[in-house]
Amino acid sequence: MKATIWHNPRCSKSRETLKILEAEPGVEVDIVKYLESPPSRETLAKLYKRAGISARDGLRTQEAKAKELGLKDASEGEILDAMAEHPILIERPLVETEKGAVLGRPPEKVREIL
């Protein structure tokens, strides 16, 4: 099984989730450092839909950039646009497999799609 993780190596939750993926037998992990290679707006929308969450659920609301951009009352489309332009706004880690997608918070949540 292939698992793609949108990963930030500086984030402890992202590192913990990656360890779970790498320890799982038969899982081939594709690591995307999303701050260097951000997902497109369309990719984010697809991932959130597969995960059953809104873009707002995937927004780092306490990030200074979110406050600066006034995203508290923004629409889903505005949030997706902001995330595509400023990937620091994306809550991590996002993980996708053939079984679905999850936001790895807590990291053990990734087991739902393995």
ChimeraX commands (.cxc) that place a marker at each C-alpha (Angstrom):
marker #1 position 0.00,0.00,0.00 radius 0.5
marker #1 position 1.19,3.50,-0.79 radius 0.5
marker #1 position 0.76,6.31,1.75 radius 0.5
marker #1 position 1.44,9.95,0.96 radius 0.5
marker #1 position 2.17,12.25,3.87 radius 0.5
marker #1 position 2.22,16.03,3.54 radius 0.5
marker #1 position 4.94,16.49,6.12 radius 0.5
marker #1 position 6.74,19.20,8.06 radius 0.5
marker #1 position 9.86,17.71,9.68 radius 0.5
marker #1 position 9.83,20.49,12.32 radius 0.5
marker #1 position 6.40,19.38,13.60 radius 0.5
marker #1 position 6.36,16.72,16.32 radius 0.5
marker #1 position 2.90,15.41,15.30 radius 0.5
marker #1 position 4.07,15.10,11.71 radius 0.5
marker #1 position 7.22,13.23,12.81 radius 0.5
marker #1 position 5.17,10.88,15.02 radius 0.5
marker #1 position 2.76,10.15,12.17 radius 0.5
marker #1 position 5.63,9.45,9.80 radius 0.5
marker #1 position 7.11,6.97,12.32 radius 0.5
marker #1 position 3.78,5.11,12.46 radius 0.5
marker #1 position 3.66,4.93,8.66 radius 0.5
marker #1 position 7.27,3.77,8.33 radius 0.5
marker #1 position 6.78,1.05,10.98 radius 0.5
marker #1 position 3.72,-0.39,9.21 radius 0.5
marker #1 position 4.63,-3.52,7.18 radius 0.5
marker #1 position 3.87,-3.27,3.49 radius 0.5
marker #1 position 3.41,0.52,3.45 radius 0.5
marker #1 position 5.43,2.50,0.93 radius 0.5
marker #1 position 5.65,6.09,2.18 radius 0.5
marker #1 position 5.82,9.05,-0.17 radius 0.5
marker #1 position 6.94,12.10,1.82 radius 0.5
marker #1 position 5.95,15.51,0.50 radius 0.5
marker #1 position 7.52,18.41,2.36 radius 0.5
marker #1 position 4.55,20.66,1.75 radius 0.5
marker #1 position 6.30,23.89,2.71 radius 0.5
marker #1 position 8.75,23.26,-0.15 radius 0.5
marker #1 position 6.26,21.62,-2.55 radius 0.5
marker #1 position 2.82,22.91,-1.57 radius 0.5
marker #1 position -0.31,21.09,-2.71 radius 0.5
marker #1 position -2.55,22.94,-5.11 radius 0.5
marker #1 position -5.90,24.35,-4.08 radius 0.5
marker #1 position -7.56,21.48,-5.96 radius 0.5
marker #1 position -5.44,18.86,-4.20 radius 0.5
marker #1 position -6.28,20.36,-0.80 radius 0.5
marker #1 position -10.00,20.43,-1.62 radius 0.5
marker #1 position -9.85,16.77,-2.70 radius 0.5
marker #1 position -7.92,15.71,0.42 radius 0.5
marker #1 position -10.29,17.48,2.78 radius 0.5
marker #1 position -13.30,15.99,1.01 radius 0.5
marker #1 position -11.80,12.47,1.27 radius 0.5
marker #1 position -11.02,13.09,4.95 radius 0.5
marker #1 position -14.56,14.31,5.59 radius 0.5
marker #1 position -13.39,17.64,6.97 radius 0.5
marker #1 position -13.70,21.24,5.87 radius 0.5
marker #1 position -10.84,23.48,4.81 radius 0.5
marker #1 position -11.51,25.39,8.04 radius 0.5
marker #1 position -10.83,22.14,9.97 radius 0.5
marker #1 position -7.48,21.93,8.17 radius 0.5
marker #1 position -6.52,25.54,8.86 radius 0.5
marker #1 position -3.87,26.47,11.39 radius 0.5
marker #1 position -6.05,29.16,12.96 radius 0.5
marker #1 position -3.42,30.26,15.47 radius 0.5
marker #1 position -0.83,30.87,12.76 radius 0.5
marker #1 position 0.07,34.57,12.55 radius 0.5
marker #1 position -0.60,34.56,8.80 radius 0.5
marker #1 position -4.18,33.33,9.37 radius 0.5
marker #1 position -4.81,36.23,11.69 radius 0.5
marker #1 position -3.09,38.69,9.37 radius 0.5
marker #1 position -5.28,37.55,6.46 radius 0.5
marker #1 position -8.45,37.69,8.57 radius 0.5
marker #1 position -9.38,34.07,7.87 radius 0.5
marker #1 position -11.56,33.71,10.98 radius 0.5
marker #1 position -14.70,34.58,9.00 radius 0.5
marker #1 position -13.44,33.53,5.55 radius 0.5
marker #1 position -15.32,31.21,3.21 radius 0.5
marker #1 position -14.07,27.71,2.39 radius 0.5
marker #1 position -12.88,28.98,-1.00 radius 0.5
marker #1 position -10.99,31.86,0.55 radius 0.5
marker #1 position -9.34,29.51,3.03 radius 0.5
marker #1 position -8.28,27.13,0.26 radius 0.5
marker #1 position -6.89,30.04,-1.78 radius 0.5
marker #1 position -4.93,31.27,1.25 radius 0.5
marker #1 position -3.56,27.78,2.00 radius 0.5
marker #1 position -2.42,27.34,-1.60 radius 0.5
marker #1 position -0.63,30.68,-1.48 radius 0.5
marker #1 position 0.68,30.32,2.10 radius 0.5
marker #1 position 1.22,26.60,2.88 radius 0.5
marker #1 position 2.22,27.44,6.47 radius 0.5
marker #1 position -1.55,27.70,7.03 radius 0.5
marker #1 position -2.08,23.98,6.35 radius 0.5
marker #1 position -2.54,21.88,9.50 radius 0.5
marker #1 position -0.28,18.87,9.39 radius 0.5
marker #1 position 0.17,16.12,8.73 radius 0.5
marker #1 position -2.26,15.17,6.01 radius 0.5
marker #1 position -2.04,11.52,4.99 radius 0.5
marker #1 position -3.70,9.77,2.06 radius 0.5
marker #1 position -3.87,6.09,1.12 radius 0.5
marker #1 position -6.16,4.08,-1.14 radius 0.5
marker #1 position -8.48,3.76,1.87 radius 0.5
marker #1 position -8.95,7.49,2.40 radius 0.5
marker #1 position -7.35,10.57,3.90 radius 0.5
marker #1 position -6.91,11.85,7.45 radius 0.5
marker #1 position -5.43,14.72,9.34 radius 0.5
marker #1 position -2.95,13.02,11.67 radius 0.5
marker #1 position -4.09,14.69,14.87 radius 0.5
marker #1 position -3.59,12.69,16.95 radius 0.5
marker #1 position -0.94,10.77,14.98 radius 0.5
marker #1 position -2.65,7.42,15.72 radius 0.5
marker #1 position -5.58,8.56,13.57 radius 0.5
marker #1 position -3.53,7.51,10.54 radius 0.5
marker #1 position -4.17,3.86,11.44 radius 0.5
marker #1 position -7.78,4.35,10.26 radius 0.5
marker #1 position -6.58,4.36,6.65 radius 0.5
marker #1 position -3.91,1.66,6.79 radius 0.5
marker link #1:1,2 radius 0.2
marker link #1:2,3 radius 0.2
marker link #1:3,4 radius 0.2
marker link #1:4,5 radius 0.2
marker link #1:5,6 radius 0.2
marker link #1:6,7 radius 0.2
marker link #1:7,8 radius 0.2
marker link #1:8,9 radius 0.2
marker link #1:9,10 radius 0.2
marker link #1:10,11 radius 0.2
marker link #1:11,12 radius 0.2
marker link #1:12,13 radius 0.2
marker link #1:13,14 radius 0.2
marker link #1:14,15 radius 0.2
marker link #1:15,16 radius 0.2
marker link #1:16,17 radius 0.2
marker link #1:17,18 radius 0.2
marker link #1:18,19 radius 0.2
marker link #1:19,20 radius 0.2
marker link #1:20,21 radius 0.2
marker link #1:21,22 radius 0.2
marker link #1:22,23 radius 0.2
marker link #1:23,24 radius 0.2
marker link #1:24,25 radius 0.2
marker link #1:25,26 radius 0.2
marker link #1:26,27 radius 0.2
marker link #1:27,28 radius 0.2
marker link #1:28,29 radius 0.2
marker link #1:29,30 radius 0.2
marker link #1:30,31 radius 0.2
marker link #1:31,32 radius 0.2
marker link #1:32,33 radius 0.2
marker link #1:33,34 radius 0.2
marker link #1:34,35 radius 0.2
marker link #1:35,36 radius 0.2
marker link #1:36,37 radius 0.2
marker link #1:37,38 radius 0.2
marker link #1:38,39 radius 0.2
marker link #1:39,40 radius 0.2
marker link #1:40,41 radius 0.2
marker link #1:41,42 radius 0.2
marker link #1:42,43 radius 0.2
marker link #1:43,44 radius 0.2
marker link #1:44,45 radius 0.2
marker link #1:45,46 radius 0.2
marker link #1:46,47 radius 0.2
marker link #1:47,48 radius 0.2
marker link #1:48,49 radius 0.2
marker link #1:49,50 radius 0.2
marker link #1:50,51 radius 0.2
marker link #1:51,52 radius 0.2
marker link #1:52,53 radius 0.2
marker link #1:53,54 radius 0.2
marker link #1:54,55 radius 0.2
marker link #1:55,56 radius 0.2
marker link #1:56,57 radius 0.2
marker link #1:57,58 radius 0.2
marker link #1:58,59 radius 0.2
marker link #1:59,60 radius 0.2
marker link #1:60,61 radius 0.2
marker link #1:61,62 radius 0.2
marker link #1:62,63 radius 0.2
marker link #1:63,64 radius 0.2
marker link #1:64,65 radius 0.2
marker link #1:65,66 radius 0.2
marker link #1:66,67 radius 0.2
marker link #1:67,68 radius 0.2
marker link #1:68,69 radius 0.2
marker link #1:69,70 radius 0.2
marker link #1:70,71 radius 0.2
marker link #1:71,72 radius 0.2
marker link #1:72,73 radius 0.2
marker link #1:73,74 radius 0.2
marker link #1:74,75 radius 0.2
marker link #1:75,76 radius 0.2
marker link #1:76,77 radius 0.2
marker link #1:77,78 radius 0.2
marker link #1:78,79 radius 0.2
marker link #1:79,80 radius 0.2
marker link #1:80,81 radius 0.2
marker link #1:81,82 radius 0.2
marker link #1:82,83 radius 0.2
marker link #1:83,84 radius 0.2
marker link #1:84,85 radius 0.2
marker link #1:85,86 radius 0.2
marker link #1:86,87 radius 0.2
marker link #1:87,88 radius 0.2
marker link #1:88,89 radius 0.2
marker link #1:89,90 radius 0.2
marker link #1:90,91 radius 0.2
marker link #1:91,92 radius 0.2
marker link #1:92,93 radius 0.2
marker link #1:93,94 radius 0.2
marker link #1:94,95 radius 0.2
marker link #1:95,96 radius 0.2
marker link #1:96,97 radius 0.2
marker link #1:97,98 radius 0.2
marker link #1:98,99 radius 0.2
marker link #1:99,100 radius 0.2
marker link #1:100,101 radius 0.2
marker link #1:101,102 radius 0.2
marker link #1:102,103 radius 0.2
marker link #1:103,104 radius 0.2
marker link #1:104,105 radius 0.2
marker link #1:105,106 radius 0.2
marker link #1:106,107 radius 0.2
marker link #1:107,108 radius 0.2
marker link #1:108,109 radius 0.2
marker link #1:109,110 radius 0.2
marker link #1:110,111 radius 0.2
marker link #1:111,112 radius 0.2
marker link #1:112,113 radius 0.2
marker link #1:113,114 radius 0.2
view
